[in-house]
Amino acid sequence: GWEFVRRRAVSEFLERIAPVASRAAGVAVVPSGPLPPYSFTPSLETAASPVLAAS
């Protein structure tokens, strides 16, 4: 699997980060997903970056 936190471990993960999350004013920790791998990459239809094109 490609998940960062396996579904069966979400509750344990949230319990472990709760102390840190409770000290982060204005920040909400909300699990989401699953997200497909391509959701982390730019669209292929997006124009090429001038910086990358010059490489």
Backbone as JSON Lines, residues from 0, in Angstrom:
{"i":0,"aa":"G","n":[0.79,-1.19,0.0],"ca":[0.0,0.0,0.0],"c":[0.85,1.26,0.0]}
{"i":1,"aa":"W","n":[0.23,2.34,-0.42],"ca":[0.9,3.63,-0.51],"c":[0.52,4.57,0.61]}
{"i":2,"aa":"E","n":[-0.25,4.11,1.55],"ca":[-0.71,5.0,2.61],"c":[0.43,5.39,3.55]}
{"i":3,"aa":"F","n":[0.34,6.59,4.08],"ca":[1.32,7.05,5.05],"c":[1.04,6.42,6.41]}
{"i":4,"aa":"V","n":[-0.23,6.27,6.73],"ca":[-0.66,5.61,7.96],"c":[-1.71,4.58,7.55]}
{"i":5,"aa":"R","n":[-1.47,3.35,7.86],"ca":[-2.43,2.3,7.5],"c":[-3.75,2.53,8.24]}
{"i":6,"aa":"R","n":[-4.84,2.2,7.58],"ca":[-6.18,2.44,8.15],"c":[-6.3,1.86,9.55]}
{"i":7,"aa":"R","n":[-5.79,0.67,9.75],"ca":[-5.93,0.03,11.07],"c":[-5.11,0.74,12.14]}
{"i":8,"aa":"A","n":[-4.21,1.64,11.74],"ca":[-3.35,2.34,12.69],"c":[-3.72,3.81,12.88]}
{"i":9,"aa":"V","n":[-4.79,4.27,12.24],"ca":[-5.17,5.68,12.32],"c":[-5.47,6.1,13.76]}
{"i":10,"aa":"S","n":[-6.24,5.31,14.48],"ca":[-6.58,5.67,15.87],"c":[-5.33,5.8,16.73]}
{"i":11,"aa":"E","n":[-4.42,4.84,16.6],"ca":[-3.18,4.9,17.37],"c":[-2.35,6.11,16.98]}
{"i":12,"aa":"F","n":[-2.29,6.4,15.68],"ca":[-1.55,7.56,15.2],"c":[-2.11,8.85,15.8]}
{"i":13,"aa":"L","n":[-3.43,9.0,15.77],"ca":[-4.05,10.21,16.32],"c":[-3.81,10.32,17.83]}
{"i":14,"aa":"E","n":[-3.85,9.2,18.53],"ca":[-3.56,9.22,19.97],"c":[-2.12,9.67,20.24]}
{"i":15,"aa":"R","n":[-1.2,9.21,19.42],"ca":[0.21,9.53,19.64],"c":[0.54,10.99,19.32]}
{"i":16,"aa":"I","n":[-0.18,11.56,18.35],"ca":[0.12,12.96,18.0],"c":[-0.76,13.95,18.75]}
{"i":17,"aa":"A","n":[-1.75,13.47,19.48],"ca":[-2.67,14.36,20.2],"c":[-1.96,15.35,21.12]}
{"i":18,"aa":"P","n":[-0.94,14.94,21.89],"ca":[-0.27,15.92,22.75],"c":[0.38,17.07,21.97]}
{"i":19,"aa":"V","n":[0.95,16.76,20.84],"ca":[1.57,17.8,20.01],"c":[0.49,18.64,19.34]}
{"i":20,"aa":"A","n":[-0.51,17.98,18.78],"ca":[-1.58,18.69,18.08],"c":[-2.33,19.63,19.01]}
{"i":21,"aa":"S","n":[-2.49,19.26,20.27],"ca":[-3.23,20.11,21.21],"c":[-2.47,21.39,21.55]}
{"i":22,"aa":"R","n":[-1.17,21.39,21.35],"ca":[-0.36,22.6,21.63],"c":[-0.23,23.51,20.41]}
{"i":23,"aa":"A","n":[-0.7,23.05,19.26],"ca":[-0.59,23.83,18.03],"c":[-1.85,24.67,17.86]}
{"i":24,"aa":"A","n":[-1.82,25.89,18.38],"ca":[-2.99,26.77,18.31],"c":[-3.37,27.06,16.87]}
{"i":25,"aa":"G","n":[-4.64,26.89,16.56],"ca":[-5.13,27.2,15.22],"c":[-4.85,26.13,14.18]}
{"i":26,"aa":"V","n":[-4.38,24.97,14.61],"ca":[-4.07,23.89,13.67],"c":[-4.98,22.71,13.98]}
{"i":27,"aa":"A","n":[-5.6,22.16,12.94],"ca":[-6.43,20.97,13.1],"c":[-5.74,19.79,12.42]}
{"i":28,"aa":"V","n":[-5.65,18.69,13.11],"ca":[-5.09,17.47,12.54],"c":[-6.26,16.59,12.14]}
{"i":29,"aa":"V","n":[-6.45,16.41,10.83],"ca":[-7.59,15.68,10.32],"c":[-7.1,14.64,9.31]}
{"i":30,"aa":"P","n":[-7.31,13.36,9.59],"ca":[-6.89,12.36,8.61],"c":[-7.77,12.43,7.36]}
{"i":31,"aa":"S","n":[-7.19,12.16,6.22],"ca":[-7.95,12.12,4.98],"c":[-7.36,11.06,4.07]}
{"i":32,"aa":"G","n":[-8.07,10.74,3.04],"ca":[-7.55,9.78,2.08],"c":[-8.46,8.57,2.01]}
{"i":33,"aa":"P","n":[-8.07,7.6,1.27],"ca":[-6.78,7.48,0.62],"c":[-6.69,8.42,-0.59]}
{"i":34,"aa":"L","n":[-5.5,8.89,-0.85],"ca":[-5.25,9.75,-1.99],"c":[-4.44,8.97,-3.02]}
{"i":35,"aa":"P","n":[-4.81,9.07,-4.3],"ca":[-4.05,8.36,-5.32],"c":[-2.65,8.96,-5.45]}
{"i":36,"aa":"P","n":[-1.65,8.16,-5.81],"ca":[-0.27,8.65,-5.9],"c":[-0.11,9.88,-6.79]}
{"i":37,"aa":"Y","n":[-0.89,9.99,-7.85],"ca":[-0.72,11.13,-8.76],"c":[-1.2,12.44,-8.16]}
{"i":38,"aa":"S","n":[-1.88,12.41,-7.02],"ca":[-2.36,13.66,-6.43],"c":[-1.22,14.48,-5.84]}
{"i":39,"aa":"F","n":[-0.02,13.91,-5.78],"ca":[1.13,14.62,-5.22],"c":[2.05,15.18,-6.3]}
{"i":40,"aa":"T","n":[1.64,15.09,-7.55],"ca":[2.48,15.57,-8.65],"c":[1.75,16.65,-9.42]}
{"i":41,"aa":"P","n":[2.49,17.54,-10.08],"ca":[1.83,18.57,-10.88],"c":[1.17,17.95,-12.11]}
{"i":42,"aa":"S","n":[0.18,18.62,-12.62],"ca":[-0.52,18.16,-13.81],"c":[0.44,18.15,-14.99]}
{"i":43,"aa":"L","n":[0.33,17.13,-15.84],"ca":[1.16,17.08,-17.04],"c":[0.72,18.13,-18.04]}
{"i":44,"aa":"E","n":[-0.49,18.64,-17.87],"ca":[-1.01,19.67,-18.77],"c":[-0.53,21.06,-18.39]}
{"i":45,"aa":"T","n":[0.09,21.21,-17.23],"ca":[0.6,22.5,-16.78],"c":[1.82,22.87,-17.62]}
{"i":46,"aa":"A","n":[1.94,24.12,-17.98],"ca":[3.1,24.57,-18.75],"c":[4.38,24.28,-17.98]}
{"i":47,"aa":"A","n":[5.42,23.93,-18.71],"ca":[6.7,23.62,-18.08],"c":[7.26,24.86,-17.4]}
{"i":48,"aa":"S","n":[7.86,24.65,-16.26],"ca":[8.5,25.73,-15.53],"c":[9.71,26.22,-16.3]}
{"i":49,"aa":"P","n":[9.91,27.54,-16.44],"ca":[11.1,28.04,-17.14],"c":[12.39,27.57,-16.49]}
{"i":50,"aa":"V","n":[12.38,27.41,-15.17],"ca":[13.58,26.96,-14.47],"c":[13.9,25.52,-14.87]}
{"i":51,"aa":"L","n":[12.87,24.67,-14.91],"ca":[13.1,23.28,-15.29],"c":[13.42,23.15,-16.77]}
{"i":52,"aa":"A","n":[12.79,23.97,-17.6],"ca":[13.03,23.89,-19.03],"c":[14.46,24.3,-19.37]}
{"i":53,"aa":"A","n":[15.06,25.16,-18.58],"ca":[16.42,25.64,-18.85],"c":[17.47,24.62,-18.43]}
{"i":54,"aa":"S","n":[17.09,23.62,-17.62],"ca":[18.07,22.65,-17.13],"c":[18.55,21.75,-18.24]}
